[in-house]
Amino acid sequence: MGKIAVELEKALEQRALQGTPGQPNVRLLAKGDGWKVEDVICTSGPQDRPFEEQHAGMTIAVVAAGSFQYRGPVGNSIGQELMTPGSLVLGNGGQCFECGHEHGAGDRCISFWYAPKYFERVAADCGIRGKMDFRALRLPPLRALSPLLSCAYAGLVSSVEPSAEIKWEQLSLQLAARALELTRDITPRSSDAQWAYLARVTRILRMIEGDPNAPLTIPGLAREARLSPYHFLRTFEQLTGVTPHRYIIRARLREAAMRLKTEKTKIVDIALDCGFGDVSNFNHAFRAEFNVSPRMYRRAK
């Protein structure tokens, strides 16, 4: 996500020049009665110790760039998840949490905050009753989330470009409803055996993010991670929630979708720029992910 990652890189460079501790830099994108959306760029890195924070309300944060470890309560225990671009940070009101950057500096998130009563109304409209708590800390980069993520990314780019607009309130409602739906059947993970390989997988994730359109192969990625191909596949999926192939394809498709919404570049050029060998393969993959063709997606308001 070149346009999104560049602002994070600038913030990290500025932090390095100033020699200051890492910290979150927050920019308000939109707000209304019971909700708000913020652009959060965090410059923390391995040299910064995590500290405990608390969610003031129900929170869903779309990870747009970078990676970090997210720790917090899940049921009666403390869980941890690896957060990657395309995944959702889930936080319950009043919940304490920590974010760590032990294996890489910086991240950028689009944070959606909801007042408790506002969120309860959204849940009721979705037919959900009872306690309004997320039963998981994270949603991985799922196909069901791709249309909403691409809109959020396009909105982040368009927020500094007056020629484009995004309806943040509509997106915040859709995202809350989708997250509630997708987390209802999630069973919290009990095993953290794969966390021994966190540094290796994080290195691979940041390598992919640096150039997701490069020719990447499982054997090549496994060698970079110093794991056998089978062990790499298993470890990557357990830590990120998706296979390496699906992770890479979705990263490329999100980039393409954002560019379709924010640029006038020809579709064939976007397809090639985003790592697809030909426009036919791109059209097929895009339709499978977004349920519409790239041309129709671009035309949709």
Contacts in CASP RR format, 6 or more apart in sequence:
PFRMAT RR
TARGET T0000
AUTHOR 0000-0000-0000
METHOD contacts of the structure
MODEL  1
MGKIAVELEKALEQRALQGTPGQPNVRLLAKGDGWKVEDVICTSGPQDRP
FEEQHAGMTIAVVAAGSFQYRGPVGNSIGQELMTPGSLVLGNGGQCFECG
HEHGAGDRCISFWYAPKYFERVAADCGIRGKMDFRALRLPPLRALSPLLS
CAYAGLVSSVEPSAEIKWEQLSLQLAARALELTRDITPRSSDAQWAYLAR
VTRILRMIEGDPNAPLTIPGLAREARLSPYHFLRTFEQLTGVTPHRYIIR
ARLREAAMRLKTEKTKIVDIALDCGFGDVSNFNHAFRAEFNVSPRMYRRA
K
1 64 0 8 1.000
1 65 0 8 1.000
1 85 0 8 1.000
1 153 0 8 1.000
1 209 0 8 1.000
1 251 0 8 1.000
1 254 0 8 1.000
1 255 0 8 1.000
1 258 0 8 1.000
2 255 0 8 1.000
3 157 0 8 1.000
3 258 0 8 1.000
3 262 0 8 1.000
4 64 0 8 1.000
4 65 0 8 1.000
4 108 0 8 1.000
4 153 0 8 1.000
4 156 0 8 1.000
4 157 0 8 1.000
4 258 0 8 1.000
5 65 0 8 1.000
5 66 0 8 1.000
5 108 0 8 1.000
5 209 0 8 1.000
5 210 0 8 1.000
7 41 0 8 1.000
7 108 0 8 1.000
8 41 0 8 1.000
8 65 0 8 1.000
8 66 0 8 1.000
8 106 0 8 1.000
8 107 0 8 1.000
8 108 0 8 1.000
11 25 0 8 1.000
11 41 0 8 1.000
11 43 0 8 1.000
11 106 0 8 1.000
12 43 0 8 1.000
12 105 0 8 1.000
12 106 0 8 1.000
14 43 0 8 1.000
15 22 0 8 1.000
15 43 0 8 1.000
21 44 0 8 1.000
21 48 0 8 1.000
22 42 0 8 1.000
22 43 0 8 1.000
22 44 0 8 1.000
22 45 0 8 1.000
22 48 0 8 1.000
23 42 0 8 1.000
23 43 0 8 1.000
23 44 0 8 1.000
24 40 0 8 1.000
24 41 0 8 1.000
24 42 0 8 1.000
24 43 0 8 1.000
24 44 0 8 1.000
25 40 0 8 1.000
25 41 0 8 1.000
25 42 0 8 1.000
25 43 0 8 1.000
26 38 0 8 1.000
26 39 0 8 1.000
26 40 0 8 1.000
27 38 0 8 1.000
27 39 0 8 1.000
27 40 0 8 1.000
27 41 0 8 1.000
28 36 0 8 1.000
28 37 0 8 1.000
28 38 0 8 1.000
28 39 0 8 1.000
29 37 0 8 1.000
29 38 0 8 1.000
29 39 0 8 1.000
29 110 0 8 1.000
29 155 0 8 1.000
29 156 0 8 1.000
29 159 0 8 1.000
29 168 0 8 1.000
30 36 0 8 1.000
30 37 0 8 1.000
30 168 0 8 1.000
30 169 0 8 1.000
31 37 0 8 1.000
32 169 0 8 1.000
33 118 0 8 1.000
34 114 0 8 1.000
34 115 0 8 1.000
34 117 0 8 1.000
34 118 0 8 1.000
35 112 0 8 1.000
35 113 0 8 1.000
35 114 0 8 1.000
35 115 0 8 1.000
35 118 0 8 1.000
35 169 0 8 1.000
35 172 0 8 1.000
36 112 0 8 1.000
36 113 0 8 1.000
37 110 0 8 1.000
37 111 0 8 1.000
37 112 0 8 1.000
37 113 0 8 1.000
37 168 0 8 1.000
37 171 0 8 1.000
37 172 0 8 1.000
38 110 0 8 1.000
38 111 0 8 1.000
38 113 0 8 1.000
39 108 0 8 1.000
39 110 0 8 1.000
39 111 0 8 1.000
39 156 0 8 1.000
39 159 0 8 1.000
40 61 0 8 1.000
40 108 0 8 1.000
40 109 0 8 1.000
40 110 0 8 1.000
40 111 0 8 1.000
41 106 0 8 1.000
41 107 0 8 1.000
41 108 0 8 1.000
42 68 0 8 1.000
42 99 0 8 1.000
42 101 0 8 1.000
42 106 0 8 1.000
42 107 0 8 1.000
42 108 0 8 1.000
42 109 0 8 1.000
43 105 0 8 1.000
43 106 0 8 1.000
44 68 0 8 1.000
44 99 0 8 1.000
44 100 0 8 1.000
44 101 0 8 1.000
44 105 0 8 1.000
44 106 0 8 1.000
45 100 0 8 1.000
45 101 0 8 1.000
45 102 0 8 1.000
45 104 0 8 1.000
45 105 0 8 1.000
45 106 0 8 1.000
46 101 0 8 1.000
46 102 0 8 1.000
46 103 0 8 1.000
46 104 0 8 1.000
46 105 0 8 1.000
48 100 0 8 1.000
48 101 0 8 1.000
50 71 0 8 1.000
50 98 0 8 1.000
50 99 0 8 1.000
50 100 0 8 1.000
51 98 0 8 1.000
52 96 0 8 1.000
52 97 0 8 1.000
52 98 0 8 1.000
53 96 0 8 1.000
53 97 0 8 1.000
53 98 0 8 1.000
53 99 0 8 1.000
54 94 0 8 1.000
54 95 0 8 1.000
54 96 0 8 1.000
54 97 0 8 1.000
55 91 0 8 1.000
55 92 0 8 1.000
55 93 0 8 1.000
55 94 0 8 1.000
55 95 0 8 1.000
55 97 0 8 1.000
56 93 0 8 1.000
56 94 0 8 1.000
56 113 0 8 1.000
57 91 0 8 1.000
57 92 0 8 1.000
57 93 0 8 1.000
57 94 0 8 1.000
57 113 0 8 1.000
57 114 0 8 1.000
57 115 0 8 1.000
57 116 0 8 1.000
57 119 0 8 1.000
58 91 0 8 1.000
58 92 0 8 1.000
58 93 0 8 1.000
58 113 0 8 1.000
58 114 0 8 1.000
58 115 0 8 1.000
58 116 0 8 1.000
58 119 0 8 1.000
58 132 0 8 1.000
58 134 0 8 1.000
58 176 0 8 1.000
59 89 0 8 1.000
59 90 0 8 1.000
59 91 0 8 1.000
59 92 0 8 1.000
59 93 0 8 1.000
59 111 0 8 1.000
59 112 0 8 1.000
59 113 0 8 1.000
59 114 0 8 1.000
60 88 0 8 1.000
60 89 0 8 1.000
60 90 0 8 1.000
60 91 0 8 1.000
60 111 0 8 1.000
60 112 0 8 1.000
60 114 0 8 1.000
60 175 0 8 1.000
60 176 0 8 1.000
60 179 0 8 1.000
61 88 0 8 1.000
61 89 0 8 1.000
61 109 0 8 1.000
61 110 0 8 1.000
61 111 0 8 1.000
61 112 0 8 1.000
62 86 0 8 1.000
62 88 0 8 1.000
62 109 0 8 1.000
62 110 0 8 1.000
62 111 0 8 1.000
62 112 0 8 1.000
62 149 0 8 1.000
62 152 0 8 1.000
62 153 0 8 1.000
62 175 0 8 1.000
63 83 0 8 1.000
63 84 0 8 1.000
63 85 0 8 1.000
63 86 0 8 1.000
63 87 0 8 1.000
63 88 0 8 1.000
63 89 0 8 1.000
63 107 0 8 1.000
63 108 0 8 1.000
63 109 0 8 1.000
64 85 0 8 1.000
64 86 0 8 1.000
64 108 0 8 1.000
64 109 0 8 1.000
64 110 0 8 1.000
64 152 0 8 1.000
64 153 0 8 1.000
64 156 0 8 1.000
65 85 0 8 1.000
65 107 0 8 1.000
65 108 0 8 1.000
65 209 0 8 1.000
66 84 0 8 1.000
66 85 0 8 1.000
66 104 0 8 1.000
66 106 0 8 1.000
66 107 0 8 1.000
66 108 0 8 1.000
66 205 0 8 1.000
66 206 0 8 1.000
66 209 0 8 1.000
67 82 0 8 1.000
67 83 0 8 1.000
67 84 0 8 1.000
67 85 0 8 1.000
67 103 0 8 1.000
67 104 0 8 1.000
67 107 0 8 1.000
67 202 0 8 1.000
67 205 0 8 1.000
67 206 0 8 1.000
67 209 0 8 1.000
68 83 0 8 1.000
68 99 0 8 1.000
68 100 0 8 1.000
68 101 0 8 1.000
68 106 0 8 1.000
68 107 0 8 1.000
69 80 0 8 1.000
69 81 0 8 1.000
69 82 0 8 1.000
69 83 0 8 1.000
69 99 0 8 1.000
69 100 0 8 1.000
69 101 0 8 1.000
69 102 0 8 1.000
69 198 0 8 1.000
70 80 0 8 1.000
70 81 0 8 1.000
70 82 0 8 1.000
70 83 0 8 1.000
70 89 0 8 1.000
70 97 0 8 1.000
70 98 0 8 1.000
70 99 0 8 1.000
70 100 0 8 1.000
70 137 0 8 1.000
70 138 0 8 1.000
71 78 0 8 1.000
71 79 0 8 1.000
71 80 0 8 1.000
71 97 0 8 1.000
71 98 0 8 1.000
71 99 0 8 1.000
71 100 0 8 1.000
71 137 0 8 1.000
72 78 0 8 1.000
72 79 0 8 1.000
72 80 0 8 1.000
72 95 0 8 1.000
72 96 0 8 1.000
72 97 0 8 1.000
72 98 0 8 1.000
72 137 0 8 1.000
73 79 0 8 1.000
73 95 0 8 1.000
73 96 0 8 1.000
74 135 0 8 1.000
74 136 0 8 1.000
74 137 0 8 1.000
74 188 0 8 1.000
75 135 0 8 1.000
75 188 0 8 1.000
77 188 0 8 1.000
79 137 0 8 1.000
79 188 0 8 1.000
79 189 0 8 1.000
79 192 0 8 1.000
80 137 0 8 1.000
80 192 0 8 1.000
80 195 0 8 1.000
81 87 0 8 1.000
81 137 0 8 1.000
81 138 0 8 1.000
82 198 0 8 1.000
82 201 0 8 1.000
82 202 0 8 1.000
82 239 0 8 1.000
82 240 0 8 1.000
83 89 0 8 1.000
83 99 0 8 1.000
83 107 0 8 1.000
83 138 0 8 1.000
84 140 0 8 1.000
84 141 0 8 1.000
84 205 0 8 1.000
84 240 0 8 1.000
84 247 0 8 1.000
85 141 0 8 1.000
85 209 0 8 1.000
85 251 0 8 1.000
85 254 0 8 1.000
86 140 0 8 1.000
86 141 0 8 1.000
86 145 0 8 1.000
86 149 0 8 1.000
86 250 0 8 1.000
86 251 0 8 1.000
86 254 0 8 1.000
87 138 0 8 1.000
87 139 0 8 1.000
87 140 0 8 1.000
87 141 0 8 1.000
87 240 0 8 1.000
88 138 0 8 1.000
88 139 0 8 1.000
88 145 0 8 1.000
88 175 0 8 1.000
88 179 0 8 1.000
89 109 0 8 1.000
89 111 0 8 1.000
89 137 0 8 1.000
89 138 0 8 1.000
90 134 0 8 1.000
90 136 0 8 1.000
90 137 0 8 1.000
90 138 0 8 1.000
90 139 0 8 1.000
90 179 0 8 1.000
90 183 0 8 1.000
91 97 0 8 1.000
91 134 0 8 1.000
91 137 0 8 1.000
92 133 0 8 1.000
92 134 0 8 1.000
93 116 0 8 1.000
101 107 0 8 1.000
102 198 0 8 1.000
102 199 0 8 1.000
103 198 0 8 1.000
103 199 0 8 1.000
103 202 0 8 1.000
103 203 0 8 1.000
104 202 0 8 1.000
104 206 0 8 1.000
110 152 0 8 1.000
110 153 0 8 1.000
110 156 0 8 1.000
112 172 0 8 1.000
112 175 0 8 1.000
112 176 0 8 1.000
114 122 0 8 1.000
114 172 0 8 1.000
114 176 0 8 1.000
116 132 0 8 1.000
119 132 0 8 1.000
119 176 0 8 1.000
120 132 0 8 1.000
122 173 0 8 1.000
122 176 0 8 1.000
122 177 0 8 1.000
122 180 0 8 1.000
123 129 0 8 1.000
123 132 0 8 1.000
123 176 0 8 1.000
123 180 0 8 1.000
125 177 0 8 1.000
126 177 0 8 1.000
126 180 0 8 1.000
126 181 0 8 1.000
128 180 0 8 1.000
128 184 0 8 1.000
134 179 0 8 1.000
134 180 0 8 1.000
134 183 0 8 1.000
135 183 0 8 1.000
135 184 0 8 1.000
135 186 0 8 1.000
135 188 0 8 1.000
136 183 0 8 1.000
136 186 0 8 1.000
136 188 0 8 1.000
139 145 0 8 1.000
139 179 0 8 1.000
139 182 0 8 1.000
139 183 0 8 1.000
140 240 0 8 1.000
140 241 0 8 1.000
140 242 0 8 1.000
141 149 0 8 1.000
141 240 0 8 1.000
141 241 0 8 1.000
141 242 0 8 1.000
141 246 0 8 1.000
141 247 0 8 1.000
141 250 0 8 1.000
141 251 0 8 1.000
142 182 0 8 1.000
142 242 0 8 1.000
143 250 0 8 1.000
143 288 0 8 1.000
143 289 0 8 1.000
144 178 0 8 1.000
144 182 0 8 1.000
145 178 0 8 1.000
145 182 0 8 1.000
146 250 0 8 1.000
146 253 0 8 1.000
146 254 0 8 1.000
146 257 0 8 1.000
146 289 0 8 1.000
146 290 0 8 1.000
147 257 0 8 1.000
147 290 0 8 1.000
147 291 0 8 1.000
148 171 0 8 1.000
148 174 0 8 1.000
148 175 0 8 1.000
148 178 0 8 1.000
149 254 0 8 1.000
150 253 0 8 1.000
150 254 0 8 1.000
150 257 0 8 1.000
150 258 0 8 1.000
150 261 0 8 1.000
150 290 0 8 1.000
151 166 0 8 1.000
151 171 0 8 1.000
151 261 0 8 1.000
152 171 0 8 1.000
152 175 0 8 1.000
153 254 0 8 1.000
153 257 0 8 1.000
153 258 0 8 1.000
154 164 0 8 1.000
154 166 0 8 1.000
154 257 0 8 1.000
154 258 0 8 1.000
154 261 0 8 1.000
154 262 0 8 1.000
155 164 0 8 1.000
155 166 0 8 1.000
155 168 0 8 1.000
155 262 0 8 1.000
157 164 0 8 1.000
157 258 0 8 1.000
157 262 0 8 1.000
158 164 0 8 1.000
158 165 0 8 1.000
158 166 0 8 1.000
158 261 0 8 1.000
158 262 0 8 1.000
159 166 0 8 1.000
161 262 0 8 1.000
164 261 0 8 1.000
164 262 0 8 1.000
194 234 0 8 1.000
194 235 0 8 1.000
194 238 0 8 1.000
194 239 0 8 1.000
195 239 0 8 1.000
197 225 0 8 1.000
197 227 0 8 1.000
197 235 0 8 1.000
197 239 0 8 1.000
198 239 0 8 1.000
200 225 0 8 1.000
200 226 0 8 1.000
200 227 0 8 1.000
200 235 0 8 1.000
201 225 0 8 1.000
201 235 0 8 1.000
201 236 0 8 1.000
201 239 0 8 1.000
201 240 0 8 1.000
203 224 0 8 1.000
203 225 0 8 1.000
204 221 0 8 1.000
204 224 0 8 1.000
204 225 0 8 1.000
204 236 0 8 1.000
204 244 0 8 1.000
205 240 0 8 1.000
207 224 0 8 1.000
208 216 0 8 1.000
208 247 0 8 1.000
208 248 0 8 1.000
208 251 0 8 1.000
209 251 0 8 1.000
212 248 0 8 1.000
212 251 0 8 1.000
212 252 0 8 1.000
212 255 0 8 1.000
212 274 0 8 1.000
212 275 0 8 1.000
213 252 0 8 1.000
213 255 0 8 1.000
213 273 0 8 1.000
213 274 0 8 1.000
213 275 0 8 1.000
216 244 0 8 1.000
216 248 0 8 1.000
218 229 0 8 1.000
218 232 0 8 1.000
218 233 0 8 1.000
218 244 0 8 1.000
218 245 0 8 1.000
219 229 0 8 1.000
221 232 0 8 1.000
221 236 0 8 1.000
221 244 0 8 1.000
222 228 0 8 1.000
222 229 0 8 1.000
222 231 0 8 1.000
222 232 0 8 1.000
222 233 0 8 1.000
225 232 0 8 1.000
225 235 0 8 1.000
227 235 0 8 1.000
232 244 0 8 1.000
233 243 0 8 1.000
233 244 0 8 1.000
236 243 0 8 1.000
236 244 0 8 1.000
236 247 0 8 1.000
237 243 0 8 1.000
237 244 0 8 1.000
240 247 0 8 1.000
242 250 0 8 1.000
249 285 0 8 1.000
249 289 0 8 1.000
250 289 0 8 1.000
252 274 0 8 1.000
252 275 0 8 1.000
252 276 0 8 1.000
253 274 0 8 1.000
253 285 0 8 1.000
253 286 0 8 1.000
253 289 0 8 1.000
253 290 0 8 1.000
255 274 0 8 1.000
256 270 0 8 1.000
256 271 0 8 1.000
256 274 0 8 1.000
256 276 0 8 1.000
256 282 0 8 1.000
256 286 0 8 1.000
256 294 0 8 1.000
257 286 0 8 1.000
257 290 0 8 1.000
257 297 0 8 1.000
259 265 0 8 1.000
259 270 0 8 1.000
259 273 0 8 1.000
259 274 0 8 1.000
260 267 0 8 1.000
260 270 0 8 1.000
260 294 0 8 1.000
260 297 0 8 1.000
260 298 0 8 1.000
261 297 0 8 1.000
261 298 0 8 1.000
263 270 0 8 1.000
265 273 0 8 1.000
267 279 0 8 1.000
267 282 0 8 1.000
267 294 0 8 1.000
267 295 0 8 1.000
267 298 0 8 1.000
268 279 0 8 1.000
270 282 0 8 1.000
270 294 0 8 1.000
271 277 0 8 1.000
271 278 0 8 1.000
271 279 0 8 1.000
271 281 0 8 1.000
271 282 0 8 1.000
271 283 0 8 1.000
271 294 0 8 1.000
272 279 0 8 1.000
274 282 0 8 1.000
276 282 0 8 1.000
276 285 0 8 1.000
282 294 0 8 1.000
283 293 0 8 1.000
283 294 0 8 1.000
286 293 0 8 1.000
286 294 0 8 1.000
286 297 0 8 1.000
287 293 0 8 1.000
290 297 0 8 1.000
292 300 0 8 1.000
END
